[in-house]
Amino acid sequence: MNVVTKGQYEFALERVEQLLPMINDSTPTNDKNAIELSLMSDMVIAYEKEYYPIKKPAVSELIELSLEEKRMTQKELAGKVGISPSRVNDYVSGRSEPTLKIARLLCRLLDISPAAMLG
């Protein structure tokens, strides 16, 4: 496995910033700047995957964020789903996870991807 060092990462990151203004949708893929941008971007991505991985959000985080985005209260969600507000609070706090039936309703009501909900 080819490991990117911090120094290489910092160089690549700076170079990406320099190259971006030189490339647009009409730039041919065999252009030397486009090739270099692709290589530098790959280095940045490899380093960030290794040292700054993005974890998948928990079900509780998905529900909480979706409630905020929709400006909906836990009580309003409970009414729409047909469960108690305390049950919704259990999901938001991470004390319990919804059944598949409830998860399906939550996905539909909160516009959460089923794949994200299932992890």
C-alpha positions in Angstrom: 0.0 0.0 0.0 1.4 3.4 -1.0 1.1 5.7 2.0 1.0 9.4 1.5 3.1 11.4 4.0 1.9 14.6 5.7 4.4 16.6 3.7 3.2 15.1 0.4 -0.4 15.7 1.5 0.2 19.4 2.3 2.1 19.8 -1.0 -0.7 18.1 -3.0 -3.4 20.2 -1.2 -1.6 23.4 -2.1 -1.0 22.2 -5.7 -4.7 21.4 -6.1 -5.6 24.9 -5.1 -3.2 26.3 -7.7 -4.4 24.0 -10.5 -8.2 24.3 -10.0 -8.5 27.8 -11.6 -6.6 26.5 -14.6 -9.1 23.6 -15.3 -12.6 23.9 -16.6 -15.2 21.6 -18.2 -13.7 22.1 -21.7 -10.1 21.2 -20.6 -9.1 18.0 -22.3 -8.4 15.0 -20.0 -5.0 14.6 -21.5 -4.0 18.2 -20.6 -0.9 18.2 -18.4 -2.6 20.4 -15.7 -5.7 18.1 -15.7 -3.5 15.1 -15.3 -1.5 16.7 -12.5 -4.8 17.8 -10.8 -6.1 14.3 -11.0 -2.9 12.9 -9.4 -2.7 15.5 -6.7 -6.4 15.0 -5.9 -5.8 11.3 -5.6 -3.1 11.9 -3.1 -5.2 14.3 -1.0 -8.1 11.7 -1.0 -5.8 8.9 0.0 -4.4 10.8 2.9 -7.7 12.1 4.1 -9.3 8.6 3.9 -6.4 7.3 6.1 -6.2 10.1 8.6 -9.6 11.9 8.5 -12.1 9.1 7.9 -15.7 10.1 7.9 -17.8 7.9 10.1 -21.3 7.0 9.2 -23.9 8.8 11.3 -25.8 6.9 13.9 -29.6 6.5 13.5 -30.1 8.9 16.4 -28.0 11.6 14.6 -29.9 11.0 11.3 -33.2 11.5 13.0 -32.1 14.5 15.1 -30.5 16.3 12.0 -33.6 15.6 9.9 -35.9 17.0 12.6 -33.8 20.2 12.7 -33.8 20.5 8.9 -37.6 20.1 8.7 -38.1 22.3 11.8 -40.2 19.6 13.3 -40.4 18.8 17.0 -40.2 15.3 18.4 -43.8 15.6 19.5 -44.9 16.4 15.9 -42.9 13.5 14.5 -44.4 11.2 17.2 -47.9 12.2 16.1 -47.2 11.6 12.4 -45.6 8.2 13.1 -48.2 7.2 15.7 -45.9 6.6 18.6 -45.3 8.3 21.9 -43.0 11.4 22.1 -40.9 9.6 24.7 -40.3 6.8 22.1 -39.1 9.4 19.6 -36.9 10.8 22.3 -35.4 7.3 22.9 -34.5 7.2 19.2 -33.0 10.7 19.1 -31.0 10.0 22.3 -29.8 6.7 21.1 -31.3 4.7 23.9 -33.1 2.5 21.4 -33.4 2.1 17.6 -36.7 1.9 15.7 -38.2 -1.3 14.3 -38.0 -1.8 10.6 -41.6 -0.7 10.3 -41.0 2.6 12.2 -37.7 3.1 10.4 -39.5 2.9 7.1 -42.0 5.6 8.3 -39.2 7.8 9.6 -37.3 7.5 6.3 -40.4 8.6 4.4 -41.4 11.4 6.8 -37.9 12.8 7.3 -36.5 12.2 3.8 -33.8 9.9 5.1 -32.3 7.4 2.7 -33.1 3.8 3.8 -29.5 2.9 3.1 -28.3 5.5 5.5 -30.8 4.4 8.1 -29.7 0.8 7.8 -26.0 1.8 8.0 
